Structure formats: structure tokens, C-alpha cells
């Protein structure tokens, strides 16, 4: 908990929650993924929706995020 608190109090870190617009994006992405036959895990669906709503770039190792229309993805490579 101490590490998390220290991380969250950094000036470069901000919390982004779920609002009505995120829910609208969630529904749109869900429909797009279902129609394409490429569903993703629910938690990742929420993460993608928040990133799209806030015009963010998602840094990930999961390639299934590439199937989300309108999501900017940066792949973490080791």
C-alpha cells in the first residue's frame, strides 16, 4: 500500500475514472468487437474504453488491444 500511495502522489500521475462518456465508448467498442468476432477480456475492455475516451495511448504487451478501433496502442517490448 505504501508503494501505491507513493506512486499515486507523484505530480505526473492522475487517476481517471469511469463517467457516462466512458460507458458510451464501452458500448461502442463492445459492439464493434462482437461484430468482428474479436472480444477481449472485460477488464481490458474497460481499460481500452477509458483510454479512448481520454485520448490516451495504451502501453501494453497484449496484442488483442490492436482490435479496438480508435485506440492508440504502444507495445511494450523487452
C-alpha positions as CSV (number, residue, x, y, z in Angstrom):
1,X,0.0,0.0,0.0
2,X,2.9,2.4,0.8
3,X,4.4,1.9,-2.7
4,X,1.0,2.5,-4.3
5,X,0.4,5.7,-2.2
6,X,3.9,7.0,-3.2
7,X,3.2,6.3,-6.8
8,X,-0.3,8.0,-6.8
9,X,1.0,11.1,-5.1
10,X,3.5,11.9,-7.9
11,X,2.7,15.0,-9.9
12,X,2.9,13.1,-13.2
13,X,0.2,10.6,-12.1
14,X,-3.5,11.3,-12.3
15,X,-6.5,9.0,-11.7
16,X,-9.1,8.7,-14.4
17,X,-12.5,7.2,-13.6
18,X,-15.5,5.9,-15.4
19,X,-18.1,8.5,-16.4
20,X,-21.1,8.5,-18.7
21,X,-18.9,9.1,-21.8
22,X,-16.6,6.2,-20.9
23,X,-19.7,4.0,-20.7
24,X,-20.8,5.1,-24.2
25,X,-17.4,4.3,-25.5
26,X,-17.5,0.9,-23.7
27,X,-20.8,0.1,-25.5
28,X,-19.5,1.2,-28.9
29,X,-16.3,-0.8,-28.5
30,X,-18.2,-3.8,-27.3
31,X,-20.5,-3.8,-30.3
32,X,-17.5,-3.4,-32.7
33,X,-15.6,-6.2,-31.1
34,X,-18.7,-8.5,-31.1
35,X,-19.4,-7.9,-34.7
36,X,-15.8,-8.5,-35.6
37,X,-15.7,-11.7,-33.6
38,X,-12.8,-10.4,-31.6
39,X,-13.9,-9.9,-28.0
40,X,-11.4,-9.0,-25.3
41,X,-11.5,-9.6,-21.5
42,X,-13.9,-7.4,-19.6
43,X,-11.2,-5.6,-17.6
44,X,-9.2,-4.8,-20.8
45,X,-12.4,-3.6,-22.4
46,X,-12.8,-1.0,-19.6
47,X,-9.2,0.0,-19.8
48,X,-9.5,0.5,-23.6
49,X,-12.7,2.5,-23.2
50,X,-11.1,4.8,-20.6
51,X,-8.1,5.3,-22.9
52,X,-10.2,6.0,-26.0
53,X,-12.4,8.5,-24.0
54,X,-9.4,10.4,-22.7
55,X,-7.5,10.3,-26.0
56,X,-4.7,8.4,-24.3
57,X,-2.2,5.9,-25.6
58,X,-2.3,2.5,-24.0
59,X,1.1,0.9,-23.3
60,X,0.7,-2.8,-23.3
61,X,2.1,-6.2,-24.1
62,X,-1.4,-7.6,-25.1
63,X,-1.9,-7.7,-28.8
64,X,-5.7,-8.0,-28.5
65,X,-5.9,-4.2,-27.9
66,X,-4.9,-3.8,-31.6
67,X,-8.5,-4.9,-32.4
68,X,-10.0,-1.9,-30.7
69,X,-10.9,0.8,-33.2
70,X,-9.8,4.3,-32.2
71,X,-7.4,3.1,-29.6
72,X,-3.8,4.4,-29.8
73,X,-1.6,1.5,-28.7
74,X,2.1,1.4,-27.9
75,X,3.6,-2.1,-27.5
76,X,5.9,-2.8,-24.6
77,X,8.8,-4.9,-25.8
78,X,11.6,-6.2,-23.6
